[in-house]
């Protein structure tokens, strides 16, 4: 074996060992398999390393392929990936996604759709491996440089990052495409070639096909120097994150609202920092919540109006599937507007024996939970559960209190605006308002030994 080929094989092995050395043996590893050179090489190296054989035998190394439907060869690629996984007894999963060909950024649309699929397969705390390599890192740096990116952008693709409930790991960032190609040829691997990679209408392909080869030809050896600069930028980003975390900890508080991230920022604490520092703290907060930050210009513009807006205004900024929004003295991350739940039937049974909390119904991405309450709760019976939007104009009278409208209930409990229409309410057989679940209960349906109902995030 030539020295180059030996180095290529060692590069993949060392990279995988470094990335996955502490990953629990009982957790499933997922590999995003496109069928191209990069992901095929990563799959082969994983499948042939002795330390991963037990995981394969237990079905804990799995591959997932996304069929974008953009190429006439997409069906062939899916079949190729399926056959490749069958050769190594690796469980294979595939999903077809539909993209809007008229979308102004088809690449970003495809990426968003891929990660939406990944989030449905990869379980809490598991790893998703992607086969990004050093050349991808260099291309990303130059693309972001021309877009005016700051430190976060110029530091490039992170080797590991949290995304929603799972972790994305890119073990091959220290390997070049040439090393992967040497490895694949040495192992006599087959892979598919995506013809769109030659289409220079896409910015990345133009850099890859035209400008970067000229730069490396004009300045031999500078590719390694740029990669060293990227490593330094990543170290700088890590140090900045540590410094920001100290400040962020003093601004952050827990939040248990449904359809909302589990922590928010206290604006009174955030206001203690300078205008220049506030966007950095918010950006770090978004990162820790697994949300890609908006552009610096968008974030600065949002921050400029965050504190100056009148108290009854609620500035917001759309970020992918999430909305960053001010409510009262907090800055929250809520899901984008979802459809209202349809009516459901809820049966509340008598309390008996040794009652414990129990999930009754799913509602709006959370659960309706019943708990035995020493301070009293709702009587047993059959009720209709509807969205609060269907109860406008209704009132109820809690025990020992005057009648309340929904507006009074929202204000007393500081319920965020985005939840008010979605909040689960209970009606009796006559359509009268019985309860705003977890917030207010009519005295007509109150029992000293009843259940206390709540709407809680799963």
C-alpha positions in Angstrom: 0.0 0.0 0.0 1.4 3.5 -0.9 2.1 6.0 1.8 -0.6 8.3 0.5 -3.2 5.5 0.7 -2.1 4.5 4.2 -2.4 8.1 5.3 -5.9 8.3 3.8 -7.0 5.2 5.7 -5.5 6.5 8.9 -7.1 9.9 8.5 -10.6 8.4 8.4 -9.9 6.0 11.3 -8.3 8.6 13.5 -11.1 11.1 12.7 -13.8 8.7 13.6 -12.1 7.6 16.8 -11.7 11.2 17.9 -15.3 12.1 17.2 -17.0 9.0 18.6 -14.6 7.8 21.3 -16.9 8.8 24.1 -20.2 8.1 22.5 -22.2 5.5 24.6 -22.1 2.0 23.1 -25.8 1.5 23.8 -27.0 4.5 21.7 -27.8 4.3 18.0 -25.5 6.1 15.5 -27.2 7.6 12.5 -25.4 8.4 9.2 -26.8 10.8 6.6 -26.1 8.8 3.4 -26.4 10.6 0.1 -24.5 8.0 -1.9 -21.7 10.4 -2.8 -18.0 9.8 -2.3 -17.9 11.4 1.1 -20.8 9.6 2.9 -20.0 6.3 1.2 -16.4 6.5 2.5 -17.6 7.3 6.0 -20.1 4.4 5.9 -17.5 1.9 4.7 -14.9 2.9 7.3 -17.5 2.6 10.1 -18.7 -0.7 8.8 -15.2 -2.2 8.6 -13.7 -1.0 11.8 -13.6 -3.8 14.4 -14.9 -1.7 17.3 -18.1 -1.0 15.4 -19.0 -4.6 14.6 -20.9 -5.1 17.9 -23.0 -2.0 17.2 -23.8 -3.2 13.7 -24.8 -6.7 14.9 -27.2 -5.0 17.4 -28.6 -2.7 14.6 -27.3 0.4 16.3 -25.6 1.9 13.3 -28.3 3.1 10.9 -28.3 5.0 7.6 -30.9 7.5 6.4 -31.2 8.8 2.8 -33.2 11.8 1.6 -34.7 11.6 -1.8 -35.0 15.2 -3.0 -36.6 14.5 -6.3 -34.5 17.2 -8.0 -32.6 14.8 -10.3 -33.8 12.3 -12.8 -31.4 9.9 -11.2 -32.8 10.3 -7.6 -34.5 6.9 -7.7 -31.3 5.2 -8.7 -29.4 6.9 -5.9 -31.9 5.7 -3.4 -31.6 2.1 -4.7 -27.8 2.3 -4.6 -27.8 3.4 -1.0 -30.2 0.7 0.0 -28.1 -2.0 -1.7 -24.9 -0.6 -0.1 -26.4 -0.8 3.4 -27.7 -4.3 2.7 -24.1 -5.5 2.0 -23.1 -4.4 5.5 -26.3 -5.4 7.3 -26.9 -1.8 8.2 -30.6 -0.8 8.7 -31.6 1.7 6.0 -34.3 4.3 6.0 -35.3 6.7 3.2 -37.7 9.6 2.9 -38.9 11.5 -0.1 -39.4 15.2 0.2 -41.1 17.6 -2.1 -39.4 20.9 -2.8 -40.7 24.1 -4.5 -38.6 24.6 -7.6 -39.5 28.2 -7.7 -38.1 28.9 -4.2 -35.5 31.6 -4.3 -33.0 29.5 -2.4 -33.5 25.8 -3.3 -30.4 24.8 -1.4 -31.6 26.2 1.9 -35.0 24.8 1.3 -33.6 21.3 0.7 -31.4 21.6 3.8 -34.3 22.6 6.0 -36.4 19.8 4.7 -33.5 17.3 5.3 -33.1 18.3 8.9 -36.8 18.1 9.5 -36.7 14.5 8.4 -33.7 13.8 10.5 -35.4 15.1 13.6 -38.2 12.6 13.1 -35.8 9.6 13.0 -33.0 10.5 15.4 -34.0 10.1 19.0 -33.1 12.2 22.0 -29.4 12.3 22.8 -28.4 10.3 19.7 -25.7 11.3 17.1 -26.3 12.1 13.4 -23.1 11.8 11.4 -22.6 13.8 8.2 -19.6 13.5 5.9 -18.5 17.1 5.6 -14.8 17.3 5.0 -12.0 19.9 5.0 -12.7 21.2 1.5 -16.3 21.8 2.4 -15.0 23.8 5.3 -12.8 26.0 3.0 -15.7 26.6 0.6 -18.0 27.6 3.5 -15.4 30.1 4.7 -15.0 31.9 1.4 -18.8 31.9 0.8 -19.5 33.5 4.2 -16.6 35.9 3.8 -18.2 37.5 0.8 -21.5 37.6 2.6 -20.1 39.7 5.3 -20.2 37.1 8.1 -18.9 37.7 11.5 -16.9 35.4 13.8 -19.6 32.7 14.1 -19.9 32.5 10.3 -16.2 32.7 9.4 -15.4 30.0 12.0 -17.1 27.6 9.6 -18.8 24.3 10.1 -18.6 23.1 13.8 -17.3 19.6 14.3 -20.2 19.0 16.7 -23.3 20.9 17.5 -26.7 20.4 19.1 -29.7 20.5 16.8 -33.1 20.2 18.4 -33.0 17.0 20.5 -30.0 15.3 18.9 -26.3 16.1 18.1 -24.8 16.6 14.7 -21.3 15.2 14.4 -18.9 15.8 11.4 -15.9 13.5 12.0 -14.3 14.1 8.6 -13.7 17.8 8.8 -9.9 17.1 9.3 -9.8 15.0 6.1 -9.5 16.4 2.6 -11.6 15.4 -0.4 -8.4 14.0 -2.0 -7.8 11.8 1.0 -11.3 10.5 0.8 -10.9 9.8 -2.9 -7.7 7.9 -2.3 -9.4 5.8 0.4 -12.4 5.1 -1.8 -10.2 4.0 -4.7 -8.0 1.9 -2.5 -11.1 0.1 -1.2 -12.6 -0.1 -4.7 -15.7 1.6 -3.5 -18.6 2.7 -5.8 -20.5 5.9 -5.3 -22.9 8.2 -7.2 -22.1 11.5 -8.8 -24.7 14.3 -8.4 -24.7 16.1 -11.7 -25.9 19.3 -9.9 -22.4 19.6 -8.3 -21.2 20.7 -11.7 -23.8 23.4 -12.0 -21.9 26.7 -11.5 -25.2 28.6 -11.1 -24.9 27.5 -7.5 -22.4 29.7 -5.6 -20.6 26.8 -3.9 -20.1 25.0 -7.2 -18.7 28.1 -8.8 -16.1 28.5 -6.0 -15.3 24.8 -6.2 -15.0 24.6 -9.9 -13.4 28.0 -10.8 -12.0 30.3 -8.2 -10.6 28.0 -5.5 -8.5 25.8 -7.9 -6.9 29.0 -9.2 -6.1 30.3 -5.7 -4.4 27.0 -4.6 -2.5 26.9 -7.9 -1.3 30.5 -7.5 -0.5 30.0 -3.8 0.7 26.4 -3.2 0.5 25.2 0.4 -1.9 28.0 1.4 -4.8 25.7 1.8 -3.2 24.3 4.9 -2.6 27.9 6.2 -6.3 28.8 5.7 -7.3 25.7 7.6 -5.0 26.8 10.4 -6.8 30.2 10.4 -10.1 28.4 10.6 -9.0 26.4 13.6 -7.9 29.6 15.3 -11.3 31.2 14.5 -13.0 28.2 16.0 -10.9 28.5 19.2 -11.8 32.2 19.4 -15.4 31.4 19.0 -15.2 28.8 21.8 -13.6 31.4 24.1 -16.2 34.0 23.3 -18.9 31.5 24.0 -17.5 30.8 27.4 -17.4 34.5 28.3 -20.9 35.0 27.0 -22.3 32.1 28.9 -21.4 33.8 32.2 -23.5 36.8 31.2 -26.2 34.7 29.7 -26.7 32.7 32.9 -27.7 35.9 34.7 -30.3 36.8 32.1 -31.9 33.4 31.6 -34.9 32.0 33.5 -37.0 28.9 33.2 -40.2 28.9 31.3 -42.9 26.2 31.3 -45.3 27.6 28.7 -46.4 25.0 26.0 -45.2 25.6 22.4 -42.4 27.7 23.9 -38.7 27.0 24.6 -38.1 26.0 28.2 -36.1 29.2 29.0 -36.4 32.9 28.3 -34.4 36.1 28.7 -35.2 38.6 31.4 -35.1 42.0 29.7 -34.3 43.8 33.0 -31.1 41.8 33.2 -30.3 42.0 29.5 -30.7 45.8 29.7 -27.8 46.0 32.1 -25.4 45.3 29.2 -24.3 47.7 26.5 -26.1 47.9 23.1 -23.1 46.3 21.5 -23.1 43.3 23.8 -26.9 42.5 23.8 -27.0 41.0 20.3 -24.1 38.7 21.2 -25.9 37.4 24.3 -29.1 36.8 22.3 -27.2 35.0 19.6 -25.6 32.7 22.2 -29.0 32.1 23.7 -30.3 31.1 20.3 -27.3 28.8 19.8 -27.9 27.0 23.1 -31.5 26.5 22.1 -30.5 24.9 18.8 -31.7 27.7 16.6 -29.6 29.3 13.8 -29.2 33.0 14.5 -30.4 35.6 12.0 -28.0 37.9 10.2 -26.2 40.5 12.3 -28.2 43.3 10.6 -31.5 41.6 11.4 -30.5 41.0 15.0 -29.2 44.5 15.5 -32.3 46.0 14.1 -34.5 43.8 16.4 -32.4 44.7 19.4 -32.8 48.4 18.6 -36.5 48.2 19.0 -36.6 45.6 21.8 -36.4 48.1 24.7 -37.7 51.2 23.0 -41.1 49.7 22.0 -44.1 50.7 24.1 -45.1 48.2 26.9 -48.2 47.1 24.9 -46.1 46.3 21.8 -44.5 42.9 21.3 -41.6 43.0 18.8 -40.9 39.7 17.1 -38.5 38.2 14.7 -39.1 35.1 12.6 -36.3 32.6 12.6 -37.1 29.5 10.6 -39.7 27.5 12.5 -39.4 29.7 15.5 -40.4 33.3 16.5 -38.3 35.3 18.9 -40.8 37.6 20.6 -41.0 40.0 23.5 -43.8 39.6 26.0 -44.0 41.8 29.1 -40.5 41.8 30.5 -39.3 38.6 28.8 -37.9 37.6 25.5 -39.3 34.2 24.4 -38.8 31.6 21.6 -42.1 30.3 20.5 -43.1 28.0 17.7 -44.5 29.5 14.5 -48.2 29.9 14.4 -49.8 26.4 14.4 -53.3 25.4 13.5 -55.9 25.2 16.3 -56.7 21.9 17.8 -60.1 20.3 16.9 -62.6 19.6 19.6 -61.9 16.6 21.7 -63.9 14.7 24.4 -62.4 14.4 27.9 -63.7 12.0 30.5 -62.7 12.8 34.1 -63.1 9.8 36.4 -63.8 9.8 40.1 -60.7 9.8 42.4 -60.2 6.5 44.2 -57.5 4.4 45.7 -54.1 6.0 45.5 -54.4 8.5 42.6 -51.4 9.7 40.7 -50.9 12.1 37.9 -51.9 10.9 34.5 -51.9 12.1 30.9 -55.4 12.5 29.6 -55.1 14.0 26.1 -52.5 15.4 23.8 -53.2 19.1 23.0 -51.2 21.5 20.9 -47.9 19.6 21.2 -48.3 19.2 24.9 -50.4 17.1 27.3 -53.5 17.6 29.4 -52.5 16.2 32.8 -54.7 15.3 35.8 -53.3 15.3 39.3 -55.1 14.6 42.6 -55.4 17.9 44.4 -55.8 18.5 48.2 -57.0 22.0 47.5 -59.8 20.8 45.3 -60.4 20.4 41.6 -62.9 19.5 38.9 -65.8 17.0 39.5 -65.9 13.8 37.4 -67.8 13.9 34.2 -67.6 14.0 30.4 -66.6 17.4 28.9 -65.8 18.9 25.6 -62.3 20.4 25.1 -62.1 23.3 22.6 -59.6 26.0 21.8 -60.1 29.3 23.7 -60.7 31.0 20.3 -64.1 29.3 20.4 -64.9 30.7 23.8 -64.7 34.4 23.2 -67.4 36.3 25.1 -67.9 33.5 27.7 -67.4 33.9 31.4 -67.0 31.7 34.4 -67.1 32.3 38.2 -64.3 30.6 40.2 -65.1 29.6 43.8 -65.4 32.7 46.0 -64.5 35.1 43.1 -66.5 37.3 40.8 -67.2 36.3 37.2 -64.2 36.4 34.8 -63.8 36.8 31.1 -61.0 35.1 29.2 -59.2 38.4 29.1 -59.2 38.6 32.9 -57.8 35.0 33.0 -55.0 35.8 30.5 -54.0 38.9 32.4 -54.1 37.4 35.9 -51.9 34.5 34.8 -49.6 36.5 32.4 -50.4 34.1 29.5 -48.4 35.0 26.4 -50.3 36.3 23.4 -49.4 33.4 21.2 -51.0 30.9 23.5 -54.4 32.6 24.1 -56.3 31.3 21.1 -54.8 27.8 21.5 -55.4 27.4 25.2 -57.6 24.3 26.0 -61.0 25.1 27.6 -63.6 22.8 28.9 -67.4 23.1 28.1 -70.3 21.2 29.6 -73.1 19.5 27.7 -74.9 22.8 27.4 -71.8 24.5 25.9 -71.1 26.6 29.1 -67.5 27.4 30.0 -66.4 25.0 32.8 -62.7 25.7 33.0 -59.7 27.3 31.4 -57.5 24.3 32.0 -54.9 24.9 34.6 -55.9 28.5 35.1 -59.5 28.9 36.3 -62.4 26.6 37.2 -66.1 27.4 37.6 -67.4 27.0 41.1 -70.3 25.0 39.7 -67.8 22.2 38.8 -65.6 22.4 41.8 -65.1 19.5 44.2 -63.0 19.3 47.4 -61.7 15.9 46.2 -61.5 16.5 42.5 -58.7 16.4 39.9 -56.5 19.4 39.2 -56.0 19.7 35.4 -52.9 21.3 33.7 -51.6 21.9 30.1 -48.0 20.9 30.1 -45.2 20.4 27.6 -44.3 16.8 27.0 
